[in-house]
């Protein structure tokens, strides 16, 4: 069936009280974005002037470039996906929220691009794990997969990394810059939390199984990407185990918010399958202190699979 240029469901859709409340929150995401827009060129220029440029040793620059070039391409993917969502989502409130995000992501991309140029070094190629992660979300034509994959999982990973790097303050310009990114990214997660229940309504068991498999691929790819960045993260003072733990706790919080938005048994069952796989793999990749032996990792992975459910 050919998709009409004018989506008539935008005008005639009936909503429950719960759906109307979520729609209002989506509309507020757009208005909050409008109120908090910042000029990327102006902010970056002011921070560079304030701190006298970007001053780091070569090894630290290379580590920073390794981590943030991947994030830069992630912002490009988020820009493309939010533009797709603005076109394809039903309901003007969801379209408003996605449109606001597209504007934010475009700014995030060009500001990171301009910041990395200040390092004056050759940027590394995008590693295979991060490329697979981004292409998986970009490539799916299933709308709920695109929304959940980017808004809830990729955005959560980026927000976790932004927070930890900002706390460690490896370089003053990027440290202050990340505060602007964090405020924007927190709104973006809200789009997924508020609109995913509408997209999941009426999904069949096979649909939910497919979504669970997709989410598992995205989350495991994010862990592999983090593992590939481990040497660079450690150079910047970031503990990958602590980073993965923080991201996991944030993911649990998001799943809880998703359940509160919908109070749906299918969402709970889905999150249980996905979170158990994620927590188990995390234990295998990033050992606890004193648990570097493979037997210890396998034990902790099995324990995490049994005990951890979002």
LINQUIHU-V546856 format. One record per residue. PHI is phi in whole degrees, 0 to 359 (none if undefined). PSI is psi in degrees with one decimal (none if undefined). BURIAL is + if it has 9 or more other C-alpha atoms within 8 Angstrom, else -. Layout:
((PHI:PSI:BURIAL) (PHI:PSI:BURIAL))
This chain:
((none:132.3:-) (283:132.0:-) (284:127.7:-) (292:146.8:-) (293:-24.7:-) (245:115.0:-) (277:101.1:-) (290:-18.3:-) (293:-15.4:-) (299:-28.2:+) (259:-28.2:-) (247:10.0:-) (285:129.0:-) (269:144.4:-) (234:146.9:-) (283:170.0:-) (299:-41.4:-) (295:-42.3:-) (296:-37.9:+) (295:-37.9:+) (296:-43.5:-) (296:-39.3:+) (298:-40.2:+) (296:-39.1:+) (295:-37.3:+) (296:-43.3:+) (299:-39.2:+) (295:-28.8:+) (300:-42.0:+) (296:-47.6:+) (294:-36.8:-) (296:-38.9:-) (297:-40.5:+) (297:-40.0:-) (291:-27.4:-) (248:18.4:-) (299:138.3:-) (231:148.0:-) (277:109.0:-) (299:-43.7:+) (296:-41.9:-) (294:-44.4:-) (295:-47.3:+) (297:-44.3:+) (299:-41.6:-) (293:-39.7:-) (291:-39.3:+) (297:-42.8:+) (294:-40.5:-) (298:-40.8:-) (257:3.6:+) (72:31.4:-) (98:-174.0:+) (260:111.6:+) (243:105.0:-) (213:157.8:-) (288:164.7:-) (299:-43.4:-) (297:-42.0:-) (293:-38.1:+) (298:-43.2:+) (295:-39.3:+) (293:-43.5:+) (297:-41.1:+) (295:-38.1:+) (298:-43.7:+) (285:-48.0:+) (275:-16.4:+) (290:-36.8:+) (296:-40.4:+) (294:-34.9:+) (299:-45.5:+) (291:-27.8:+) (295:-36.8:+) (293:-36.5:+) (297:-44.0:+) (297:-42.1:+) (296:-36.1:+) (299:-48.5:+) (297:-43.9:+) (292:-42.0:+) (295:-33.4:+) (293:-39.6:+) (297:-42.5:-) (295:-38.7:+) (300:-32.8:+) (280:-39.1:-) (262:-22.8:-) (291:145.3:+) (271:149.4:+) (92:126.6:+) (292:-26.5:-) (294:-43.1:+) (295:-38.1:+) (295:-38.6:+) (298:-47.4:+) (298:-42.8:+) (292:-36.5:+) (295:-42.5:+) (300:-41.5:+) (294:-39.7:+) (302:-39.8:+) (295:-43.5:+) (298:-45.8:+) (293:-36.1:+) (300:-42.8:+) (294:-43.2:+) (302:-42.2:+) (296:-52.6:+) (290:-30.4:+) (290:-43.1:+) (296:-39.4:+) (301:-46.7:+) (291:-35.3:-) (294:-46.5:+) (297:-30.2:+) (297:-28.8:-) (291:-19.7:-) (291:-24.6:+) (58:44.4:-) (224:165.5:-) (288:126.9:-) (279:142.0:-) (288:157.5:-) (290:154.4:-) (293:127.0:-) (288:160.2:+) (297:-37.2:-) (293:-44.6:+) (292:-38.3:+) (298:-44.3:+) (298:-42.9:+) (302:-51.0:+) (291:-39.9:+) (291:-29.8:-) (297:-45.3:+) (286:-40.1:+) (295:-35.2:+) (278:-21.9:-) (290:141.3:+) (261:-3.7:-) (277:118.2:-) (298:-41.7:+) (293:-33.3:+) (294:-42.2:+) (296:-42.5:+) (293:-51.7:+) (292:-42.1:+) (300:-44.8:+) (275:-53.1:+) (291:-36.4:+) (261:-35.4:+) (258:-55.6:+) (295:-43.3:+) (296:-37.9:+) (296:-42.6:+) (299:-45.0:+) (296:-43.6:+) (297:-39.7:+) (298:-44.8:+) (293:-41.7:+) (303:-46.4:+) (298:-44.0:+) (290:-42.4:+) (296:-41.2:+) (297:-39.0:+) (295:-39.3:-) (283:-23.2:-) (51:62.6:+) (288:-22.2:+) (204:130.1:+) (297:-33.7:+) (293:-51.6:+) (293:-32.0:+) (300:-48.4:+) (288:-34.6:+) (297:-37.1:+) (294:-23.1:+) (300:-38.0:+) (293:-41.0:-) (296:-42.9:+) (299:-43.2:+) (298:-39.0:-) (291:-46.4:+) (296:-33.9:+) (299:-36.4:+) (292:-36.8:+) (296:-39.3:+) (300:-33.5:+) (300:-33.2:+) (299:-44.2:+) (294:-43.0:+) (297:-43.0:+) (279:-28.5:+) (256:-20.9:+) (304:-41.8:+) (303:-36.7:+) (295:-39.6:-) (286:-26.8:-) (274:-11.9:-) (298:127.6:-) (84:4.4:-) (292:139.7:-) (277:170.2:-) (302:-44.0:-) (298:-37.0:-) (299:-45.3:-) (295:-37.5:+) (295:-40.8:+) (295:-41.2:-) (296:-40.6:+) (299:-42.8:+) (296:-41.1:+) (297:-47.8:+) (298:-38.5:+) (296:-42.6:+) (300:-43.7:-) (296:-46.3:+) (292:-41.1:+) (291:-36.4:+) (297:-36.1:+) (294:-36.3:+) (292:-40.9:+) (296:-41.5:+) (300:-43.1:+) (297:-39.8:+) (296:-39.2:+) (294:-28.4:+) (273:-2.6:+) (308:-48.3:+) (301:-41.8:-) (292:-39.1:+) (298:-43.2:+) (294:-35.1:+) (299:-34.2:+) (275:-1.2:+) (91:9.0:-) (269:126.5:+) (274:111.6:-) (301:-34.2:+) (295:-46.0:+) (296:-38.2:-) (297:-44.6:+) (293:-36.8:+) (296:-44.3:-) (297:-43.5:+) (297:-38.2:+) (295:-42.9:+) (294:-37.7:-) (295:-39.0:+) (298:-42.2:+) (299:-40.6:+) (296:-39.0:-) (292:-41.1:+) (298:-37.2:+) (293:-41.8:+) (297:-37.1:+) (295:-41.1:+) (294:-39.7:+) (296:-33.3:-) (288:-24.0:+) (232:-24.8:-) (50:51.3:-) (249:127.8:-) (298:-42.5:-) (301:-37.8:-) (295:-39.7:+) (295:-45.0:+) (297:-40.9:-) (298:-48.1:+) (294:-29.0:+) (296:-48.1:+) (299:-47.7:+) (293:-47.5:+) (294:-36.3:+) (297:-41.8:+) (295:-41.3:+) (296:-49.6:+) (295:-38.7:+) (295:-45.2:+) (295:-36.9:+) (301:-40.9:+) (294:-35.1:+) (291:-37.1:+) (276:-36.6:-) (234:99.8:+) (290:146.9:+) (291:160.7:-) (301:125.4:-) (84:1.2:-) (244:38.4:-) (286:-21.8:+) (292:144.6:-) (299:-37.8:-) (298:-39.7:-) (294:-40.7:+) (297:-43.8:+) (296:-41.3:+) (299:-47.7:-) (295:-34.6:+) (295:-44.3:+) (296:-40.7:+) (296:-42.2:+) (295:-38.4:+) (297:-37.5:+) (285:-41.0:-) (268:-29.2:-) (264:118.4:+) (218:128.7:+) (294:none:+))
